[in-house]
Amino acid sequence: MLLNSVGCPEWYPTLFVTTQFRNVSQAFNTSYAALSAIRQTLRWSKQKGINLVDRFQRRQFLRIHEIESLADFLKRRADENASEGRVVAIRPAKLERARAAASKARPAVDAGYAYSRLSYTAQYLKWLAFRVLEDVANQVDKATSDQIKTMADMIRARRPTNRRKTRLGSKKAQPIYEQAALIGLAQPDHPDNPFTGATARRNLLIVMLLDELGIRAGELLAVKVSEIDFQAQEIVIPRRHNDPEDPRANQPVAKTLDRRLAMSDELTLVLTSYVLEDRHQYPEARRHPFLLVSARKSRAGKVGAPLSRQAVSKLIAALSDQMPDGSKRVYPHRLRHNSATRFFRDLHQRGTPEKRIEQLLSWKFGWADGSGTARTYIESEIERQALEAQINLQEKWKTKRE
């Protein structure tokens, strides 16, 4: 819920999210993104002295210059928007330098984030206008309805266009030597491992699960002990939103489809040891079914409480800091690329048809069949094959010339 200055829920935003997202079983993150956009819209309206409900009741919708101002506000970072109106003194000698710095470093949100903000804002203002007018007049005439839709369309028209992603800038799997270095570094007895004891053993399990299974961090944190078949060496990756057993405020959930995955002997052994020896020692861990638990008390919960997404990011970052010089920064999602690349390479070497490879990749990683998402995760392997083919061709031409 979006709360006002005294801690009470804002009426219309709460009603909007409840009717448009919550009641149709949309994900938590969808509601959160919508409320974040609405929060910025309300900040803008307060700054401009505009009462949106009052304006819409009088059939006075946002004008072009107001829409331009709103779009510009939503495209900027919240910290800069919050600081508007401050007066600072600049000495004349530094004026030109200040102007240059302001033009170069204007804080702005990512294009995709701005696109999302403007989309949700257009949806909310359109809903709000119809809602408040229906409360007053029970129905909205066609001319007014067209004005409302035009306002929403004008807001959407100011969404930034997503630039085409370049292949060179796309996310890729780690080189083989970096993958081996990370797994080695995560071993509890490695001298450069920044963690010790039960925490180090748990972190090794996390790295192995992410790297071998190729699951997302949110999917990993949603796994329950009961969803692991130790004898069959299989683990279920669930898609479960608003789980009543999850005490975490920001519940980690699966973004993709649920599925059952096989585990190697080594991973099963490490997982069994963690459940029977390390996890079992925390009394708080017996109060919930989630596999991974915190090893120390934090603001998010007690020792043994379900592990948070932030904790996973921090531990991967700490291991990444100890990687050999020249290694790229490691993020949890990069391990998913590692797994996809290895899976593709193995199937390709077996002579599996390309269409079948894409189907198997989609199943393993939870993508809808035919979505084409699999192609984006194997760019590094395709690039390697292309470079290898170029080198082979160059060698052939060199041999012919000799």
N, C-alpha and C positions, 0 to 999 in steps of 0.2 A: 504493500500500500504506500501511497505517496502521502506523507504527513505534512501538516502546516506548521507554522512557527510555534504553536503551543502543543504539538504532539498529537493532534487529532487528524484522522484521515480526511483528505480533500474529497468532497462529495462527488463531483462529476468525474474526475479521473478514476476514482475507485469504482464507480458505476460502469464507466466505460470498459475498464479492464475486466471486470467481473462478467459483463454481458458479452463482450466481443472476444475475449480470450479464455478466461477461466472456465466459463460454462460450456465451451466447445473443446475442452481438454487440450488447449495449447500448452506448450512447455513453459516452465517457470521463466526461463531466459527470455522468452518472447514477451511475457508480461513485464519483465524487468526492463527490457529495451524500450518498450512503449512508454512506461512510466518515466524513464530517464529523459526521453524526448519531450514528454509533456512537462516535466519539471523545468527544462530549459525554456520551453514556450511560456510558462507562467512567470519565470524570471524576466523574460523579455517584456511581457505585458505589464508587469509591475514597474519595470524601469521606464516604460513609455507612458505610464499612467492610463493604461487601457483596461477597462473591465470587460472581458470578453463576453460574459453572460449578459450583462446589461446592453452591450452593443448589439449582440445577436437578437435579443428580445425586441429591440427597436428596429430590427432588420437593417442594421448598419454593419455590413461585413467589411473585412479587411480590404483596404485600398491597395493599389499597386505599390506605392511607396512604402506602405507598412509591410507588405509581403516581402519587398526587397530587404527591408531592415530585419525582418524576422529570419529570412533565409541566411543573411550574413551573420546574424547572431548564432544560429544553429550550426554554422560551419566553423565557428571558432571554439577554442577550448573554454571550459567552464571557468578556469581561474582568471583568464583575461576578461571574460564577460563580467565576472564578479568585481573586478577592479575598475570597471568603467566609472568615470565621474571623479576619480582621484585627481587632485591638482598637484603637480610637482614642479620644482624650480629647476630650470636649465640655464646655465650661463651662456651668453651669446657666443662665446668662442667655441662651445661644444654643440651648438645648435645643428650645424650641418652633419656632424658625426652622428648625432642622435637621430636625425631624419633618415640617414642612410641605414643605420642599424634597425630602425623601425620598419623600413621597407623590406629589408632582407629577412628579418626574423619575426614576421607576423605569425603568432601562434594560431594554428589551424588544426582541426581534427582530420583524421584519415578520410579519404574520399568515400570509402565504403561506409564509415561511421556517419558521415554527413548525409549520405544517401538514405541511411536507415532513419536518422532523426527527422529528415524532411518528410519521408514517407509516413511515419507514424503521426507526425504533427498534422499532415494533411488529412489523414484518416480521423484523427481525434477532433479537429476543428469542424469537419463536415458533420460528424456524429453530434457534436455539441450544438451546432447551429440548428439542426433538425430537432434535437431533443428539447431545447429550451423553447423553440417556437411551438412545438406540439403541446408543451405544458401550458402555453398561453392561449393558443388558438385551436388546439386539437388537430389541426391539419395545416399543411403548407401548400400554398398555391403554386402553380407551375412556374410562374415568373420568379418567385422567391427561391424555389427549388433549383432553378437554373443558375441563379446568382451564387448559391451555396456551392454547387458543383464547379462553377467557374473558379471560385476562390480556391477550392481544393486542387483543381487542375493547375492553377497558376503556381501554387506552392510546389507541386510535384515537378513542374517544368523547370524549377530552379535546382533540382537535384544534380549533383556533379556527375558527369559521365565517367564511367570506370575506364581507365586506360587499359589497353590490351597488355596483358602480362608478357614480359619477354621470357624466352627460354633460359637466357643466361641468369636472370634474376629469380627464377623459380626455386622452390625448396627442393633439395635433393638429399639422397641418402648419404650417409658418411662413407668415406673410403673404408676398405676392409681393415686396414691397419688401425684406423681410428675406432672402429667398432670393437676390435680386440682390445685396444688400449682402455676403452671405457669399462668393458666387462672386467678386465684385469684390475683396474683401479677400484672397482666396487667390491672386490674381494675383501673380507674383513681383516685378513692378515697382510694386506698391501701396505707398505710403509707410508705411502702418500695419501692413503684414505683418510679424509678429515673426520670420519666417524669411527666409533668403537663399540664393542659389545653387541647388545641386542639391536641397537639402532643400526649398526653397520650390517648386520644380518638381514634385518628388514629391508634396508635400502638395496641390498643385493637382489633380494626377491623382487622388488619393484622394478629395478632395471631389467632383470631377466624377463619378467612378465611383459613389460612394454616392448622389449626388443624381440623376443621370440614370438609372441602372439600378435604384435602389431596393433594392440588396442589403444584407444584414447585414454588419457588420464582420468577423465570423468567415468568412463566405463570400468576402469580398474577399481576406482574408489567405490563403485556401486556393487561390486561383487560381494556376495555373502558366503560364509563358510559352507552353508548347506547346498550351495550351487556348484560345489566342487566334488567330482567323483574321483577319489584318489585311486581306486582300484582300476577303473577304466582309463585313468589319466586323461580326464576330460574336464573342461570348465565351461560353465554357461555364462555368456556375456548378456546380461538382461537389459531390456528397455523398460524402465520402470520410473514413472514420474510421480511426484508428490507421495513418496513412500512414507506411511505413518510410522514406520520403525526407524526412520532416519532423523536424528535430532539436529543435524546440521542445518543452519539457516539457509545456506546456499547449497542445496542438494546437488551432488554430482550425478549426472544422468547420461545415458547413452544417446549420442546424436544420431547414430546410424541404427540399422536393424539389429534385433537380438539374434544370437547364434550360439552354436556349441563348437568349441575349439579343442584340438588335441594338444597334449603337453608332452614334452620330451621326458626321458627318464631323469635327467639332471634337474630340470625344473620341478618335477614332481617331488623329488627328494628334498630340495630346498624348501618347497612349499609345505611339505609334511612336517619337516623339522620346525619351521616357524610356527605352525598351528599348535603342535604338541608341546613345544618347549618355550618359545618366546611369548607368543600371544597369550598363552594360558596363564602366565604369571601376573597379569594385570587384572585385578578384580573388576574394574570398570568394563573391561572387554567382555565379561560374561553377561553384561546387561543389554548387549546389542549383537546382531548377527554378522556385522560387516567384517570382512577379512583383515584389512589393514587398519592398525590402530596407532595412535600417537604414543611416543615413548617418553614424553615429558609433558608437564602441565603448561597450558597456554591460555590466552584469552578465549580461544575457541572452545576449550573444554578441559576435562581432567585427563590424567594419565590413563591410557587405555581407551579413550574416546575415539570414535571413527576419525580417520586421518582426513585432513582437509586438502583441497586442491593446491592451496598456497604452499603447504608443506612439501608436496611432491615437486613443485617448481623450484623451491629453495634447495632441496637436496640434490636435484639434478644440476642446478647452477653451481653448488659447492663442489660436486665432482668434476664439472666442466672446468672449473678454475684450476684444477690439478692436472688437466690433460697436457700432453706434450706441446711444446712451442710450435706454433703454426697451425694447430688444430682449430677448426671453426667451433663457435659456441654451440653447445648441445642443449636442445630443448626437448621436453618429453615427446612432442609430436614428431621430432626428427627420427626417433626410434621406430615410429610407425612406417616412415619411408624406408628405413633399413629393412624391415620385415617384408614390405611389399616388393622391394628390389630383389631380395634373396628368393622369395617365392616365385617371382616371375622368371628369374634366371634358371631355377631348378626345372620349372615346367618347360621352358624353352629348350633346355638341353635334352630333355626327354623327347622332344619332337612333338609336343602337344600343340594342336592347331590353335591359331591366334584367337579365334572366337571362343574356344573352350577355355583358354587361359583367362580371358576377360571374365567369363562366367565364374570360374573358380576364385579369382581375385575378389570379385564382387561378393561372393558368399563369405569368404574368410574375413573380409574387412567390413561387412555389413552394409554395402552399397546396394541400391536397387539395381536389378539386372537391366543392362542396356542404358544406364545413366551416363556412361562414358567417364565416370570419375576415376576408374582404374588407370586410365591413360595418364592422368596427371601425377600419379604416384610412382610411375616407372620411368620418368623422364631421364633420370641419371643413368639407368641401364641402357636405354635407347641411345643416349648420347655416347656412352662408352662403346657400344656396338658400332655406331657411325664412325667414331674416331678410329676404331680398330680396322674397319673396312677401308677407310681412307689410307691408313698406313700400309695395309696389304696391297692396295692398288698402286701406291707409290713404289713399293718394293718391286712389283711386277714390271712397272715401266722402267725402273732402274736396271733390272736384269736384262730387259730387251735392248736397252741402249748399249749395254756392255757387250 
